[in-house]
Amino acid sequence: MARSTWKTVHLFSVLSALWLLPTVVSALITGSEGNKPIPNMGWPTGSEAVANLPSRLRYMEGPPFGGGEYFFEYHCKDTAEFNSALKLFGAIRVPRTANRSLGTFGGETVRIVDEKPLLLVVHDGPKQESTLGGKPPASEESRVDWTFTVWAPENYHNLFSNPKGFFDSDHPNFRQPVPPPRIDVYVGGGGPIAWEKVEVPSNVRVIDRRAVARPPVADRGLIRGAVYDIATHRVIAGAEIVLAKRGERGALQETIRTKTDDNGAFEIKGIPKGYYQIHVRANGYAARNVGAFDNGDGYTCHELDALVARTAALRGRVTDKKGDPIAGVRVRAECTLGIDGLGYECADQPSTTTNAQGRFELRSVPEGFARVDCSAPTLHQETLMFDLHGVSARPWDKPEEITIVMTGTGVVRGKVVDASGKPPTRPFIAEIEPKGGARVGTWSGSMQCQKDGSFEFKGVPPGEYVVNTRPNPASDSDIGPPRPVPVTAGETVELEIVSHSAHKTASRR
């Protein structure tokens, strides 16, 4: 949790179940202005020397529900100072995470060994905005000249590597090696760093994204690659590659479409500036979102080999505890995985609604594995919330129907006030978790209170809970005792929480 010496950024107001996370974690992104030294937070050897350079402007830790990714911003007076920082960066010791196996042949394992496990990315300067503030620098002293990003590997593995977990399976990091420590440097644009004088250590890989390093291709962006069947690795001719951008209301809108040739290959030239989602569609295969194409400068070159899975179906029935069918329940296939065990983000999420007999059939599910999520007003999915179901496209492999039980839920509604009953003048957060603490597979939630101090948790499964409220940011003395709350299906619990911190100015150390 954030303390008084940290600037806390609350990025969203959400209610959330704790998925298959191995530990209870904070839903907040935290950070701090200034360069007060911080201890090694589980980073690779040598990282703290870079993190605590006196030229640091600020730092933040994310992501939500796990943390462990630290992002630092620095101001620099000249190239010599940056070279000194690079020397410290080159002294960081990390495993060569690109050291991967190409397979075993005749009893011998063949591997690729990367001798440059650290990463330096070069950009045209100046950096346009601060990560924490999201605004251009207010003065010369606040200009960001370079950044340093490093993961605490334990946090990373808790988030993305748990073999029993599939939370955030559509994230690019899911079951991938820990990203290397990385520096991003911004040269030109009146900044102090001259790239031609930069001394790059021998164990640092350089990716140059400046305009002068643009590939000699079309005068605009380029994407090329091929599409393959995930089960056979055979090429797929006639597959469609679709580039889509988000419109004013957030909906994806198709902008460019092409098809693969007889060799499964494709190429798109002349792509205008912008940020695109890339979808792959082919007859008989589950449409897949294969990532993003950031063509911010209009000259980006992107190589892509996409694997797609054949479609299959999941069938089942939704009932109450008595076994009676429940109609009108929305059913979705989520956390879809391919047969390779990696996340398979569907471009079109498979979903349906139960009929009068409570039955459902989810079609166009990619072959592999999927979780089934059921939702309806005032109902909670009690069974199979965290089960992965095998999905097979083979006609002789027909799994048994899934039976899912749903129960009624309650509402917890409350308001934070001061001793005289007035609403707080500070931002407040409300949190709810089971009595005895959140555990794997239990329901919990957090949200930003309204300006009048009110909050409401809907769809709370029956049980014993506690509610905590606190200012944002907060010190230990700002956090009051938890309020026990029994929740019964079909009922609403009303709370009034008196906080001594409702009008208190955030303490500083």
C-alpha positions in Angstrom: 0.0 0.0 0.0 1.0 3.5 -0.6 2.5 5.5 2.3 2.7 9.2 2.9 6.1 9.6 1.2 4.7 8.2 -2.1 2.6 9.8 -4.7 -0.2 7.3 -5.4 -1.9 7.2 -8.8 -5.3 5.4 -8.9 -5.8 4.6 -12.5 -9.3 3.1 -12.4 -12.3 2.4 -10.3 -13.1 -1.3 -10.5 -14.7 -4.2 -8.7 -12.6 -7.3 -9.2 -12.4 -10.9 -8.3 -9.0 -12.2 -7.2 -8.1 -14.6 -10.0 -5.6 -17.4 -9.6 -2.9 -15.1 -8.2 -0.4 -16.8 -5.8 -0.5 -13.9 -3.4 -2.7 -11.0 -2.4 -1.5 -7.9 -4.1 -2.3 -4.2 -4.4 -4.5 -2.9 -7.2 -2.7 0.5 -7.3 0.2 1.9 -9.2 2.5 3.9 -6.9 5.4 6.2 -7.4 7.4 9.1 -6.0 8.8 12.5 -7.1 12.4 13.3 -6.4 15.6 11.2 -6.0 15.5 10.0 -2.4 17.3 6.6 -2.5 15.2 3.5 -2.4 16.4 -0.1 -1.5 16.8 -2.9 -4.0 13.2 -4.2 -4.4 14.2 -7.6 -5.7 15.9 -6.3 -8.9 18.9 -7.9 -10.6 22.4 -7.2 -9.1 23.6 -3.7 -9.9 20.2 -2.2 -10.7 20.0 -0.1 -7.6 23.1 1.9 -8.7 21.2 3.1 -11.8 17.9 3.5 -10.0 19.3 5.8 -7.4 21.4 8.1 -9.5 21.0 11.7 -8.2 19.8 12.9 -11.6 16.5 10.9 -11.1 13.4 13.0 -11.4 10.8 10.5 -10.3 9.8 6.8 -10.5 6.7 4.7 -10.5 5.9 1.0 -9.8 3.2 -1.0 -11.6 1.3 -2.8 -13.0 -1.9 -3.1 -11.0 -2.6 -6.4 -9.2 1.0 -7.4 -8.9 3.6 -4.6 -9.2 7.2 -5.3 -9.7 7.9 -3.2 -12.9 9.8 -0.1 -11.9 10.1 2.9 -14.2 12.6 5.7 -13.5 12.9 9.1 -15.3 16.2 11.2 -15.4 17.4 14.6 -16.3 20.9 14.8 -17.8 23.4 17.7 -18.1 25.6 16.2 -20.9 26.7 13.1 -22.8 29.5 12.4 -20.3 27.0 12.1 -17.5 24.8 9.8 -19.6 27.9 7.6 -20.4 28.6 7.3 -16.7 25.0 6.1 -16.2 25.4 3.6 -19.2 28.6 2.2 -17.5 26.6 1.4 -14.4 23.8 0.0 -16.5 26.3 -2.3 -18.3 27.4 -3.6 -14.9 24.0 -5.1 -14.2 24.1 -8.9 -14.0 21.2 -10.8 -15.5 20.6 -14.2 -16.9 20.8 -14.4 -20.7 17.0 -14.8 -21.0 17.2 -15.2 -24.8 19.2 -18.4 -24.1 16.5 -20.7 -25.4 16.5 -24.2 -26.7 16.1 -25.0 -30.4 15.4 -28.7 -29.5 17.3 -31.9 -28.9 18.9 -33.6 -31.8 20.7 -36.9 -31.3 20.8 -36.4 -27.6 22.3 -32.9 -27.9 20.4 -29.8 -26.9 21.0 -26.9 -29.3 20.5 -23.4 -27.9 20.6 -19.8 -28.9 22.8 -17.7 -26.6 22.4 -13.9 -26.5 25.6 -12.2 -25.4 23.8 -8.8 -25.1 21.1 -9.3 -22.4 20.6 -5.6 -21.7 18.6 -3.3 -23.9 19.1 0.4 -25.0 16.4 2.0 -27.2 17.2 5.3 -28.9 14.4 7.8 -29.7 14.2 11.2 -31.3 14.0 13.8 -28.5 12.6 15.5 -26.6 10.4 13.1 -24.7 7.0 14.6 -25.0 5.5 13.8 -21.6 6.2 12.5 -18.1 5.0 9.0 -17.3 3.6 10.0 -13.9 2.2 13.4 -14.8 1.3 12.8 -18.4 2.2 16.4 -19.3 5.1 18.1 -21.1 8.0 19.2 -18.8 7.2 22.6 -17.2 10.9 23.7 -17.2 14.3 22.8 -18.5 15.1 21.1 -15.2 12.2 18.8 -15.4 12.9 17.6 -19.0 13.2 13.8 -19.2 16.4 12.8 -21.2 16.4 9.1 -20.5 14.5 6.4 -18.6 15.3 3.1 -16.9 12.9 0.2 -16.6 13.6 -2.9 -14.6 11.4 -5.8 -13.3 11.6 -7.6 -9.9 11.6 -11.2 -11.4 9.5 -12.6 -8.5 6.7 -10.2 -9.2 6.9 -10.9 -12.9 6.7 -14.7 -12.4 3.8 -14.3 -10.0 1.9 -12.4 -12.6 2.7 -14.2 -15.8 4.4 -17.6 -15.1 2.2 -19.4 -12.6 1.6 -22.8 -14.2 -1.8 -23.0 -12.5 -2.8 -19.4 -13.4 -4.2 -17.9 -16.4 -5.0 -14.3 -15.2 -4.2 -11.8 -18.0 -3.4 -14.6 -20.5 -3.9 -12.2 -23.3 -1.0 -10.1 -22.1 2.2 -10.2 -24.3 4.2 -11.1 -21.2 2.1 -14.2 -20.4 4.5 -17.1 -19.9 7.4 -15.3 -21.5 10.9 -14.7 -20.1 11.5 -11.7 -17.8 12.1 -8.6 -20.0 15.7 -7.3 -19.8 16.6 -4.2 -17.9 16.2 -1.4 -20.4 17.2 2.2 -20.9 15.3 4.5 -23.3 17.3 7.6 -24.4 16.0 10.7 -26.2 18.5 12.5 -28.4 18.2 15.6 -30.5 15.4 18.2 -30.1 17.7 20.5 -28.1 18.6 17.8 -25.6 22.1 17.5 -24.0 23.0 14.0 -25.3 24.9 13.6 -28.6 24.4 10.1 -29.8 27.6 9.9 -31.8 29.5 10.4 -28.5 27.6 7.8 -26.6 29.7 4.8 -25.4 27.6 1.6 -25.4 28.9 -1.3 -23.2 29.5 -4.5 -25.1 26.7 -6.4 -23.4 24.0 -3.9 -24.3 21.9 -4.4 -27.4 20.8 -1.2 -29.2 17.5 -0.6 -31.0 17.5 2.7 -32.9 14.1 4.2 -33.4 15.1 7.6 -34.7 14.0 9.0 -38.0 17.5 8.6 -39.4 17.4 4.9 -38.7 14.1 4.3 -40.6 14.2 1.2 -42.9 14.6 1.9 -46.6 11.1 0.8 -47.4 7.9 2.7 -48.5 7.5 6.3 -47.4 5.1 5.1 -44.7 4.8 2.2 -42.3 5.2 -1.5 -43.3 4.0 -4.8 -41.9 5.0 -8.1 -43.4 5.0 -11.7 -42.3 3.1 -15.0 -42.7 0.2 -17.0 -41.2 0.4 -20.6 -40.0 -1.8 -23.3 -38.5 -0.8 -23.6 -34.8 -1.3 -27.4 -34.8 0.6 -28.3 -38.0 2.7 -25.2 -38.8 1.4 -25.4 -42.3 1.0 -22.0 -44.1 -2.5 -20.7 -44.5 -3.3 -19.2 -47.9 -6.1 -16.6 -48.2 -6.0 -15.6 -44.5 -7.0 -12.0 -43.9 -4.8 -9.5 -42.1 -6.9 -6.6 -40.7 -5.6 -3.4 -39.2 -8.1 -1.6 -37.0 -8.0 1.7 -35.1 -10.1 2.9 -32.2 -12.7 5.6 -33.1 -13.9 8.5 -31.1 -16.2 6.3 -29.0 -13.5 3.6 -28.4 -14.9 1.0 -30.9 -12.4 -0.6 -33.3 -12.8 0.4 -36.9 -11.2 -1.5 -39.8 -8.8 0.7 -41.8 -6.7 -1.7 -43.9 -7.3 -5.4 -45.1 -5.1 -7.7 -47.1 -4.8 -11.5 -47.7 -2.0 -14.0 -47.6 -0.7 -15.5 -50.8 -0.2 -19.2 -51.7 2.9 -19.2 -49.4 0.9 -17.8 -46.5 2.9 -14.5 -46.7 1.6 -11.0 -46.7 2.9 -7.4 -46.9 1.2 -4.1 -46.2 3.0 -0.9 -47.3 2.2 2.8 -46.9 0.4 2.5 -43.6 -0.5 6.0 -42.3 0.6 7.2 -38.8 -1.3 5.8 -36.0 -1.8 3.0 -33.4 -3.4 -0.2 -34.8 -4.6 -3.5 -33.6 -3.7 -6.5 -35.9 -6.3 -9.2 -36.4 -5.9 -12.4 -38.3 -9.0 -14.2 -39.8 -9.2 -17.4 -41.8 -12.0 -19.8 -42.6 -12.3 -22.5 -40.0 -10.0 -20.7 -37.6 -10.6 -18.6 -34.5 -10.0 -14.9 -35.3 -7.0 -13.7 -33.3 -5.7 -10.4 -32.1 -2.0 -10.8 -32.7 -0.8 -7.5 -31.1 -0.4 -3.8 -31.8 1.4 -1.9 -34.5 2.6 1.5 -33.2 3.3 3.6 -36.3 3.6 6.8 -34.4 6.2 8.4 -36.8 4.8 6.9 -40.0 7.9 4.8 -40.8 7.8 1.8 -38.5 8.6 -1.6 -39.9 7.0 -4.6 -38.2 7.7 -8.3 -38.8 5.0 -10.8 -37.8 4.5 -14.6 -38.0 1.0 -15.4 -36.7 -0.3 -18.7 -35.5 -4.0 -19.4 -35.5 -6.1 -22.3 -34.1 -9.0 -24.1 -35.5 -12.4 -23.4 -34.0 -14.3 -25.7 -31.7 -17.3 -25.5 -29.3 -17.9 -25.6 -25.5 -21.4 -26.7 -24.4 -23.0 -26.7 -21.0 -25.9 -25.8 -18.7 -26.4 -23.1 -16.0 -28.5 -23.9 -12.9 -29.2 -22.7 -9.4 -28.3 -24.7 -6.3 -31.5 -26.8 -6.7 -30.5 -27.8 -10.2 -33.2 -25.6 -11.8 -32.2 -24.0 -15.1 -31.4 -20.3 -15.3 -32.3 -18.6 -18.6 -30.9 -15.4 -19.9 -27.4 -15.8 -18.4 -24.6 -14.3 -20.5 -21.9 -16.9 -21.1 -18.4 -16.0 -22.4 -15.2 -17.9 -23.1 -12.4 -16.1 -21.4 -8.6 -16.6 -20.7 -8.4 -18.6 -23.9 -5.1 -20.5 -24.4 -3.8 -22.2 -27.5 -2.5 -25.7 -27.6 0.9 -24.3 -26.9 -0.3 -23.1 -23.5 0.2 -19.4 -24.4 -2.5 -16.8 -24.4 -4.8 -16.7 -27.5 -6.6 -13.4 -27.5 -9.8 -13.7 -29.6 -10.5 -10.9 -32.0 -14.2 -11.8 -31.5 -14.9 -13.0 -28.0 -17.0 -16.2 -28.1 -20.2 -15.4 -26.2 -23.9 -16.5 -26.0 -26.9 -16.5 -23.7 -28.5 -19.5 -22.0 -31.9 -20.7 -23.4 -35.0 -21.6 -21.4 -33.4 -24.9 -20.4 -30.3 -23.1 -19.1 -28.2 -24.5 -22.0 -25.5 -22.8 -23.9 -23.1 -23.4 -26.8 -20.0 -21.3 -27.2 -18.9 -21.5 -30.8 -15.7 -20.3 -32.5 -13.6 -21.0 -29.4 -9.9 -21.6 -30.4 -8.7 -25.2 -29.9 -6.8 -25.4 -26.7 -8.2 -24.3 -23.3 -10.7 -21.7 -22.0 -12.4 -20.6 -18.9 -16.2 -20.1 -18.9 -17.6 -16.9 -17.3 -21.3 -16.5 -16.5 -22.9 -13.2 -15.6 -26.4 -12.0 -14.8 -27.8 -9.2 -12.7 -27.9 -10.2 -8.9 -26.2 -13.6 -9.6 -22.7 -14.9 -8.9 -21.0 -17.8 -10.5 -20.3 -20.2 -7.7 -18.7 -23.2 -9.5 -16.0 -23.6 -12.2 -15.0 -20.0 -12.0 -11.3 -20.9 -12.2 -11.4 -24.1 -14.2 -9.8 -24.4 -17.6 -11.7 -26.5 -19.9 -10.1 -28.4 -22.8 -11.3 -27.4 -26.2 -10.9 -29.9 -29.1 -11.6 -29.5 -32.8 -11.3 -33.3 -33.3 -14.8 -34.8 -34.2 -14.1 -37.9 -32.1 -13.1 -36.0 -29.0 -16.3 -34.7 -27.5 -16.0 -33.5 -23.9 -18.9 -33.8 -21.4 -21.2 -30.9 -21.0 -20.3 -28.3 -18.4 -22.7 -27.7 -15.5 -22.3 -24.3 -13.8 -24.1 -23.3 -10.6 -25.0 -19.6 -9.9 -26.2 -18.1 -6.6 -27.8 -14.8 -5.6 -25.8 -11.8 -4.4 -26.1 -8.8 -2.2 -25.1 -5.1 -2.3 -22.8 -3.2 0.1 -23.5 0.5 0.0 -21.8 3.1 2.2 -20.6 6.6 2.7 -17.5 8.1 4.3 -18.1 11.1 6.5 -16.3 13.2 9.1 -17.3 13.4 12.8 -20.0 16.0 12.0 -21.5 13.9 9.1 -20.0 16.0 6.3 -18.4 14.4 3.2 -14.6 14.2 2.9 -12.6 16.9 1.2 -9.9 14.4 0.2 -10.2 11.5 -2.4 -11.1 8.2 -0.7 -10.8 4.6 -1.7 -13.2 1.8 -0.4 -12.0 -1.8 -0.4 -13.9 -5.0 0.5 -12.5 -8.5 1.1 -13.5 -11.7 2.9 -13.2 -11.8 6.7 -9.8 -13.2 7.5 -8.2 -11.8 4.3 -8.4 -12.2 0.6 -7.4 -15.7 -0.6 -7.0 -17.4 -4.0 -10.5 -17.9 -5.4 -12.3 -15.4 -3.2 -14.2 -12.3 -4.2 -12.9 -8.9 -3.3 -13.1 -5.4 -4.8 -11.9 -1.8 -4.6 -13.2 1.5 -6.0 -12.7 5.2 -5.8 -15.4 6.8 -3.7 -17.6 9.5 -5.2 -17.0 13.2 -4.3 -19.6 12.9 -1.5 -17.8 9.9 0.0 -20.3 7.3 -1.3 -19.5 3.9 -2.7 -21.4 0.8 -3.7 -20.3 -2.8 -4.3 -22.9 -4.8 -6.3 -22.9 -8.5 -7.0 -21.2 -9.5 -3.7 -21.5 -13.2 -3.1 -23.0 -14.2 0.3 -20.5 -14.4 3.2 -18.6 -12.5 5.9 -16.6 -9.5 4.6 -14.8 -6.5 6.0 -14.8 -3.0 4.4 -11.8 -0.6 4.6 -11.8 3.0 3.6 -8.7 5.3 3.4 -7.6 8.5 1.8 -5.5 8.4 -1.4 -2.7 9.0 -0.7 -2.6 7.8 2.9 -0.3 7.3 5.8 -0.6 4.5 8.4 -2.5 6.8 10.8 -5.1 7.6 8.1 -6.3 4.1 7.8 -9.2 3.2 10.2 -10.2 -0.2 11.5 -12.0 -2.5 9.1 -15.8 -2.7 9.4 -17.3 -6.3 9.5 -20.1 -6.7 7.0 -22.3 -9.8 6.6 -23.7 -10.2 3.1 -26.9 -12.1 2.3 -28.4 -12.8 -1.1 -31.0 -10.3 -2.2 -30.3 -7.8 0.6 -28.5 -4.5 0.7 -26.2 -3.5 3.6 -26.0 0.2 4.4 -22.8 1.6 6.1 -21.8 5.0 7.4 -18.0 5.2 8.1 -16.8 8.0 10.2 -13.1 8.9 9.3 -10.9 11.2 11.3 -8.9 11.7 8.1 -11.8 13.1 6.0 -10.5 16.7 6.2 -6.9 16.0 7.2 -4.1 17.2 4.9 -1.9 14.3 3.7 1.1 14.0 6.1 4.6 14.2 4.7 7.9 12.9 5.9 
